[in-house]
């Protein structure tokens, strides 16, 4: 599976220079586990620099040894029932639940 940590990075400790690589792999695996909308979430995460546009806090929790993506969901800027585009990423934001 793609999202597994490579063998050469499994023995990384908290102060190792490659620790950021492990964090990136964990975040990527978390995004991929989000299912069908994972690619939208990944693109929105990059577009928003990991910041929730509502509360201005990080969508990624960095408080622990293992960073994870908090409970997030995609919201449409212009609601679909008001003729907002359903699958246009420009009409989407990634927010905390």
Secondary structure, DSSP 8 states (H G I E B T S, - for coil): -TTS--GGGTT--TT-TTHHHHHHHHHHHHHHTT-TTHHHHHHHHHHTTTB-TTT--BSEE-SSSS-EE-SEEEEESS-GGGT--SS-GGGEEEEE-
